[in-house]
Amino acid sequence: MSGVDVDVVVVGAGGGGLTAALAASDAGASVVVLEKLENPGGNTALSTGSIPAAGSRFQREAGVEDDPERMTADLLRQSGPHEAEHLTRRLAETSASLVEWLVDDHGVALSLITDYKHVGHSVTRLHAPRSRRGIDLSNDLVAACKRAGVDVVTGNPVVELVVEDGAVVGVVVDGPRSGRYEIRSKAVVLAANGYAANRELLAQWAPELVGLEYFGAHGSTGEAIEWGVALGGRLCNQAAYQGYAAVAYPHGSILSWTTQEKGGVIVDATGSRLGDEIVGYSGFATEVLKGTAPIWAVYDARIRDITLREDEFADLVEMGGARECATVEELASVTGAPVDALRATLDAYAAAARGDRPDAFGRTDFGIAPLEPPYVASRVTPGLFHTQGGLDVDLDGRVLTEGGATVPGLFAVGGVAAGVSGHHGGRGYSSGNGLLTAVGLGRLAGAAAAAS
């Protein structure tokens, strides 16, 4: 192999790529991050910035008892069997040191969320910016890269890998002014997210998702996964995904699922519920697809006031995305649902929440329900946020072939790698799984790439 320009090239400046760059730099490697869009952040910037971690000092300070074994069991209970269970265990085992490393070594502002556990978790273990905005996590990671001397170059898309004798030895970049140029390296970390923005790949690998509107980062077009496959990489869990059942309409921001966990319901134009909302915001997305539009999240003023602690929800309320209704009749007027049907739905749900009868959909966790006036309604639509399938990788993010060998010099993290959210569908997604495989695997892959 001829001389190298940089030790490690990272493709993609989302949370996974930025974390991989920091880990490689910490290990003494020279690093460059190449981002095809004009701004860093990717799907991380659009998320709540929540990273699950078990046994962190932040949990201990809050009196929360947790450990990697419990986190592994929780994630596998939610996901069911799948093809990347080795990553579930590895990421749980390294999760506490991950968040402490981000906070202590790189000044990333994270704190334990104690207001809720969220989907898939039996204890409070999500660590996030106080704002619950992923853009704050992304900005902190970019600032940390700058302090570490890592160049983050935006608007420079990687268009192919440089391969010699079966080993990845660099990338080809399509520069906006200089044209195509090559960067030689000892290792390449693919951190360009999944394929949710590529309708052709969706139709090929996860056709049930074609009907969902995409709300994730525009750069998630799947070419990095295709490069890995072309080099013999094996696809795992490729039909798994993270959906979101309640994207606020027409605002485009997510309606916090806290509204449902605290006792809210989702109803359609007929005034009927669509299922057990507590399966989670991802798993419930395809249930919402079956409803008759318009779709509404219905909760009450108590739940609204609890959820106002979250900045994005507070912004939605400010924009008029949460309509207060004094009576069921007013709620029916706002939603357009038949008043008698809506009243019957709420009455049946209240009886289940009181324990008078089983819930028609099997819901057993009702938060602070029964709902009581004044009610609050938010119009929502289901959406797709990112795919959870990708390249098979080992415990440090090295890309694996069908035969189990590694592709020399090639690593994959985040949406490029196989996720830990089940083999198929959206019900296996636990809150924070996307960032867990991005920043968690990013840290491991960055360190391994630096040592390659």
C-alpha positions in Angstrom: 0.0 0.0 0.0 1.3 3.5 -0.9 1.5 6.3 1.6 -1.5 7.5 3.5 -2.9 11.0 3.8 -4.7 10.4 7.1 -4.9 7.4 9.5 -8.7 7.2 9.6 -11.4 8.5 7.3 -14.9 8.8 8.7 -17.8 9.0 6.2 -20.7 10.9 7.7 -20.9 13.6 10.4 -23.8 12.4 12.5 -23.5 11.2 16.0 -21.8 8.0 15.1 -19.2 9.5 12.8 -18.3 12.3 15.2 -18.0 9.9 18.1 -15.9 7.5 16.0 -13.6 10.4 15.1 -13.2 11.4 18.8 -12.3 7.8 19.8 -9.8 7.5 16.9 -8.2 10.8 17.8 -8.1 9.8 21.5 -6.1 6.7 20.4 -3.6 8.9 18.6 -4.8 8.6 15.0 -5.1 11.5 12.6 -8.7 11.7 11.4 -10.9 13.5 8.9 -14.7 13.4 8.8 -16.4 13.9 5.4 -20.0 14.9 5.3 -21.9 15.1 2.0 -24.5 17.6 3.2 -23.7 21.2 4.0 -24.3 20.8 7.8 -23.2 18.0 10.2 -25.7 16.3 12.4 -27.6 13.7 10.3 -30.4 11.9 12.1 -28.8 12.7 15.5 -29.7 16.3 15.1 -33.3 15.4 14.5 -33.6 13.0 17.5 -34.1 13.7 21.1 -30.4 13.0 21.7 -31.2 10.2 24.1 -28.5 7.6 24.7 -29.4 4.5 26.9 -26.7 3.5 29.4 -26.8 1.0 32.3 -24.9 1.5 35.5 -23.7 5.0 34.9 -22.7 7.2 37.7 -25.6 9.5 36.8 -28.0 6.7 37.6 -26.2 5.9 40.9 -26.5 9.6 41.9 -30.2 9.4 41.1 -30.7 6.2 43.1 -31.4 4.1 40.0 -30.3 0.5 40.2 -29.3 -0.8 36.8 -26.6 -3.0 35.1 -25.7 -4.2 31.6 -27.4 -7.6 32.2 -30.7 -5.8 32.9 -30.3 -3.5 29.9 -29.5 -6.5 27.6 -32.6 -8.3 28.8 -34.8 -5.3 28.3 -33.6 -4.7 24.7 -33.9 -8.3 23.7 -37.3 -8.5 25.3 -38.4 -5.6 23.1 -36.6 -6.7 19.9 -37.1 -10.5 20.0 -34.5 -12.7 18.4 -32.4 -11.1 15.7 -29.1 -11.3 13.8 -27.1 -8.8 15.9 -27.6 -9.9 19.4 -23.9 -9.9 20.0 -24.0 -6.1 19.6 -26.9 -5.8 22.1 -24.7 -7.3 24.8 -21.6 -5.4 23.8 -23.3 -2.0 23.6 -25.0 -2.6 27.0 -21.7 -3.5 28.6 -19.9 -0.4 27.3 -22.8 2.0 27.6 -22.0 3.5 31.0 -18.4 4.2 30.2 -19.6 5.7 26.9 -21.7 8.4 28.4 -19.2 9.1 31.1 -16.4 9.4 28.5 -18.5 11.8 26.4 -19.2 14.0 29.5 -15.9 13.8 31.3 -13.4 13.7 28.4 -15.2 15.7 25.7 -17.5 18.1 27.4 -20.8 16.7 26.0 -23.7 17.9 28.1 -25.7 14.8 29.0 -27.9 14.1 32.1 -30.2 11.3 33.1 -33.8 11.7 32.2 -35.8 10.9 35.3 -39.3 12.0 34.0 -39.9 8.8 32.1 -38.4 5.4 31.1 -39.7 5.3 27.5 -40.2 2.4 25.2 -38.4 -0.8 26.0 -36.7 0.2 29.3 -37.6 -1.1 32.7 -35.7 1.7 34.5 -34.7 5.3 33.7 -31.5 4.9 31.7 -31.8 7.5 28.9 -29.1 10.2 29.0 -29.8 13.3 26.9 -29.2 17.0 26.6 -31.4 18.9 29.0 -33.3 20.3 26.1 -34.1 16.8 24.8 -32.9 18.0 21.4 -30.4 16.0 19.4 -29.1 19.1 17.7 -27.5 20.1 21.1 -25.8 16.7 21.2 -24.6 17.1 17.7 -23.2 20.6 18.3 -21.4 19.4 21.4 -19.8 16.6 19.4 -18.7 19.0 16.6 -17.2 21.3 19.2 -15.4 18.4 20.8 -14.0 17.4 17.4 -12.7 20.9 16.9 -11.0 20.9 20.3 -9.4 17.6 19.4 -8.1 18.9 16.1 -10.4 16.7 14.0 -11.4 18.3 10.7 -15.1 18.0 9.9 -15.5 18.8 6.2 -19.1 19.3 5.0 -20.4 19.5 1.5 -17.8 16.9 0.3 -19.6 13.6 -0.5 -17.7 10.4 -0.6 -18.7 8.6 -3.9 -16.7 5.4 -3.7 -14.2 3.4 -1.6 -10.6 2.8 -2.8 -9.9 -0.9 -2.6 -6.5 -2.6 -3.2 -6.1 -6.4 -2.9 -9.4 -6.7 -1.1 -8.6 -4.1 1.5 -10.1 -0.6 1.9 -7.4 1.9 1.7 -9.2 5.2 1.2 -12.1 7.1 -0.4 -12.9 9.1 -3.5 -14.6 12.4 -2.8 -16.6 14.6 -5.2 -15.4 18.0 -4.2 -17.8 21.0 -4.9 -15.0 23.1 -6.4 -12.0 20.8 -7.0 -13.8 17.9 -8.5 -13.0 14.3 -7.6 -10.1 13.7 -5.3 -8.7 10.7 -3.4 -7.9 10.4 0.3 -5.7 7.5 1.3 -6.1 6.0 4.8 -5.4 3.0 7.0 -9.0 2.6 7.8 -12.5 3.9 6.8 -15.4 4.1 9.1 -18.8 4.2 7.4 -21.2 6.4 9.4 -23.6 7.6 6.8 -26.8 6.2 8.3 -29.2 3.9 6.6 -31.3 3.8 3.5 -34.7 5.3 4.6 -34.4 8.2 2.1 -33.9 5.8 -0.8 -37.3 4.6 -2.1 -35.7 2.0 -4.4 -33.8 0.3 -1.6 -36.9 0.5 0.7 -38.9 -1.3 -1.9 -36.2 -4.0 -2.2 -35.4 -4.5 1.5 -38.4 -3.3 3.5 -41.4 -2.9 1.2 -43.9 -2.3 4.0 -42.2 1.0 4.7 -42.9 2.5 1.2 -46.2 3.9 2.5 -44.7 5.9 5.3 -43.6 9.5 4.8 -39.9 9.9 5.6 -39.0 12.5 8.3 -35.3 11.7 8.8 -32.1 13.3 7.5 -31.9 13.6 3.7 -28.5 12.0 3.5 -29.7 8.6 4.5 -29.6 7.2 1.0 -27.9 3.8 1.6 -24.9 4.0 -0.6 -22.5 3.2 2.2 -24.4 -0.1 2.8 -24.2 -0.9 -0.9 -20.4 -0.3 -0.9 -20.1 -2.9 1.9 -22.3 -5.4 0.1 -20.2 -5.0 -3.0 -17.2 -6.0 -1.0 -18.9 -9.2 0.3 -20.5 -7.7 3.4 -23.5 -9.5 4.8 -26.8 -7.8 5.4 -28.6 -8.4 8.7 -31.9 -7.3 10.1 -32.4 -5.3 6.9 -36.3 -5.1 7.2 -36.1 -3.6 10.7 -36.8 0.2 11.2 -37.7 3.0 13.6 -41.0 4.5 12.7 -42.8 7.2 14.6 -46.6 7.0 15.1 -47.2 10.6 16.0 -45.5 13.2 13.8 -47.3 16.5 14.5 -49.3 17.6 11.4 -48.6 19.9 9.6 -45.8 21.0 11.9 -43.4 18.1 11.0 -42.0 17.8 14.6 -42.6 14.7 16.7 -45.3 14.7 19.3 -43.6 13.5 22.4 -44.6 9.9 23.2 -44.8 11.0 26.8 -48.3 12.1 26.0 -49.2 8.4 25.4 -47.1 6.9 28.1 -48.8 9.1 30.7 -52.2 8.0 29.5 -53.1 9.4 26.1 -54.6 7.5 23.2 -54.6 7.7 19.4 -57.9 7.9 17.6 -58.9 8.2 13.9 -61.6 10.0 12.1 -64.2 7.4 13.2 -63.5 8.2 16.9 -61.9 4.7 17.4 -58.6 3.8 18.9 -56.2 1.8 16.7 -54.5 -0.5 19.1 -52.3 -0.7 22.3 -50.4 2.6 22.2 -47.8 1.2 24.7 -46.3 -1.1 22.1 -44.2 2.1 21.4 -44.0 4.9 19.0 -42.1 2.8 16.4 -44.3 -0.3 16.5 -47.5 1.7 16.5 -46.6 3.6 13.3 -48.0 0.8 11.0 -51.1 0.6 13.2 -51.8 4.3 12.5 -51.4 3.6 8.8 -54.5 1.4 9.1 -56.6 4.2 10.5 -58.9 6.6 8.7 -57.3 10.0 8.5 -57.2 12.5 10.1 -55.5 10.9 13.1 -55.4 12.6 16.5 -53.5 12.0 19.7 -55.9 12.7 22.6 -54.6 13.4 26.1 -55.5 15.9 28.8 -54.2 19.1 30.3 -52.5 17.3 33.2 -50.4 15.3 30.7 -49.8 18.4 28.5 -48.4 20.2 31.5 -46.1 17.3 32.4 -44.8 17.1 28.8 -44.2 20.8 28.7 -40.8 20.1 30.4 -39.6 18.9 26.9 -38.6 21.8 24.7 -39.8 20.4 21.4 -43.3 19.8 22.9 -43.3 23.2 24.4 -42.5 24.6 20.9 -45.4 22.6 19.4 -47.8 24.0 22.0 -46.6 27.5 21.1 -47.3 26.8 17.4 -50.9 25.7 18.2 -50.3 22.0 17.8 -52.1 21.1 21.0 -55.8 22.1 21.0 -57.5 22.3 24.4 -61.1 21.1 24.5 -63.3 21.6 27.5 -65.8 18.8 26.7 -66.1 15.7 24.6 -68.4 17.6 22.3 -65.7 20.2 21.7 -63.1 17.5 21.2 -65.3 15.9 18.6 -65.7 19.3 16.9 -61.9 19.7 16.7 -61.1 16.2 15.5 -64.1 15.8 13.3 -64.9 12.4 14.9 -68.6 11.5 15.6 -69.3 12.6 19.1 -71.1 9.4 20.2 -68.4 7.2 18.9 -65.7 9.3 20.5 -67.5 9.4 23.8 -67.9 5.6 23.8 -64.2 5.1 23.0 -63.1 7.4 25.9 -65.6 5.8 28.3 -64.4 2.3 27.5 -60.8 3.4 27.9 -61.6 5.1 31.2 -63.2 1.9 32.5 -60.1 -0.1 31.5 -57.8 2.5 33.2 -59.8 2.2 36.4 -59.6 -1.6 36.3 -63.3 -2.1 35.8 -62.7 -4.2 32.6 -59.9 -5.3 30.4 -58.7 -3.0 27.7 -60.0 -3.9 24.3 -56.5 -3.8 22.9 -54.7 -5.4 25.8 -53.2 -2.2 27.2 -52.1 -2.6 30.8 -50.1 0.6 31.5 -52.4 3.7 31.7 -50.1 6.3 33.2 -52.3 8.8 35.0 -55.5 7.9 33.1 -58.5 7.9 33.1 -58.3 11.1 31.0 -60.3 14.0 32.4 -61.4 17.4 30.9 -60.1 19.6 29.7 -58.9 17.3 26.9 -56.0 18.2 24.5 -55.8 17.0 20.9 -52.9 17.0 18.5 -53.3 16.0 14.9 -50.6 13.5 13.9 -49.4 11.3 11.0 -47.2 8.2 11.0 -43.6 8.6 9.7 -40.4 6.7 9.0 -37.3 8.0 10.8 -34.6 5.5 10.0 -33.9 2.0 9.0 -32.4 -0.4 11.5 -30.8 -3.0 9.3 -27.4 -2.9 7.6 -24.0 -4.5 7.4 -23.0 -7.3 9.8 -20.2 -6.2 12.0 -18.1 -7.7 14.8 -17.9 -6.4 18.3 -15.8 -3.4 17.3 -17.6 -2.5 14.1 -15.5 -4.4 11.5 -17.5 -5.2 8.5 -18.1 -9.0 8.1 -18.6 -11.0 5.0 -21.0 -13.9 4.4 -18.3 -16.3 5.5 -17.5 -14.4 8.7 -14.2 -12.9 7.6 -13.6 -9.2 8.0 -13.2 -6.7 5.1 -9.8 -5.3 5.9 -9.8 -1.6 6.7 -13.6 -1.2 6.7 -15.8 -0.4 9.7 -19.5 0.5 9.9 -21.5 2.1 12.7 -25.0 3.5 13.3 -27.5 3.0 10.4 -24.9 1.5 8.1 -24.4 -1.4 10.5 -27.0 -4.0 11.6 -29.1 -2.5 14.4 -30.3 -4.1 17.6 -34.1 -3.5 17.0 -35.2 -6.9 15.9 -35.1 -8.9 12.7 -38.1 -7.2 11.0 -40.6 -4.4 11.5 -40.7 -1.5 14.0 -42.0 -3.1 17.2 -38.5 -4.2 18.3 -37.2 -0.6 18.6 -36.4 0.6 22.2 -36.0 4.3 22.8 -32.4 5.3 22.0 -31.5 2.2 20.0 -30.5 4.4 17.0 -28.0 6.5 19.0 -26.8 3.5 20.9 -25.6 1.9 17.7 -24.4 5.2 16.4 -22.3 6.7 19.3 -21.8 3.4 21.1 -20.5 1.5 18.1 -18.9 4.7 16.9 -16.7 4.8 19.9 -15.7 1.2 19.6 -15.1 1.3 15.9 -13.1 4.6 16.1 -10.7 3.1 18.6 -10.4 -0.2 16.6 -9.8 1.8 13.4 -7.0 3.8 15.0 -5.3 0.5 16.0 -5.7 -1.2 12.6 
